[in-house]
Amino acid sequence: MAKLVVMPKLGLTMTEGLVSRWLKAEGDAVKEGEPLFEVETDKLTNTIEATASGTLLKILAKEGDTLPCLAGVAVIGEPNEDISELMPGEAPKAEAPAPAAAPAAPAAPAKAPGGRVVASPAAKKLAKELGLDIALVPGTGPGGRITEEDVKKFKAAPPPPPEPPKPAPEPGPKASPLAAKAAAELGMDLKDVPHKGGRILAADILAAVSAPAAQEGPREEVKRMNGMRKAIARNMQNSHMTSPTVTFNLGCDVTELARLRARLKADDIKVSYTDILVKLVAVALREFPLLNCSVDGDNIIYKNYVNMGVAVALDNGLVVPNVRDADKKGLREISTEVKELANLARTGGLPMDRLSGGTFTITNLGMYGIESFSPIINQPEVAILGVNTIVEKPVVIDGEICVRPILNLSLTADHRVVDGSVAAQFLQRVKKLIECPALVLA
């Protein structure tokens, strides 16, 4: 029995999906659980498996179509099976009105074998009296025979309008004999040769040959946003309109952080600066719950857990999976989880539930040499920490100038709930933990 394949609902907030690619064609055999097509949702591309075995009888949604959840996408069944009941209903098409009958063309004069025109004696006599060529008169009699009445109608008909005179061909540009010869040898049309003055010279031919070919192609191109880009655009605009933000910047000496990484690496524990910051920031958030909350109307919702979102750049956008209960996990566990989430995001296998429920976000642009930026809050959170590049800078320590690796942090906070003093104190606490990681153990 044929089965309708529908647009799946992949999350509580999903209302529609875009069919981005079909992995099977109509007529292909499919097995239950076999990849059938790909769907783009808010920020993710998901591979959808066949829900039945059989033949892909009909594809109802082509690539690029956006359908609501549970709408029909395809039909799987047995070859030659009747699937009319599963097909979406179509409004009956109005029958096009029959074209009006064209006026009958006058019959050509009938000719007897040998090319002789067939006409009645009276018609011939009348045509001769009127000075008409009987061969031009259309006949309406039996077999196209020309009657006397045909001659009268032909005489009474207005003469056809004269054809408008054809415009005289425009004269081509004048050219010197040498220029004309060169153009002929090169297969060039003299009309296409730019020149100054009244006559084309050999130098004009040489200049036209030497000129670089014009770059053809449109100066502008319009491309429709894919599902991920539309979701990012919608979320960024919503965040900008929702939260009055302020960004704070602070430099941190990462000398001790670099030593910590080196010690861990010596014990075969490889962690990135982002991994360490996830842990340190999560610990700091326990002391500053206002930066780990969300806003619902006039209510502030305090979270008794820290789900740390880590921004992951993709070829076609950005996703923010979150490390759950980051404050309770060790560095090794955090590092492993961050890598797994990033790999799943880049291969399209990230579960939808890992994209929601975050309480704070870290976004790192340090690998691009960025020294300061204003990250946009990932709603409904109230703060986001931007991580910049590490720069060697001169600093004064105990009255002496020395060079230290300085990491600049950019904290954007929602001023509806986070006052400037609170944001500054939080950033100072993060700085202290970075410059003395052992404080985490205190």
Summary of the structure (lengths in Angstrom):
residues: 442
radius of gyration: 40.6
end to end distance: 66.6
largest distance: 133.4
contacts: 1212
relative contact order: 0.10
helix: 33%
strand: 26%
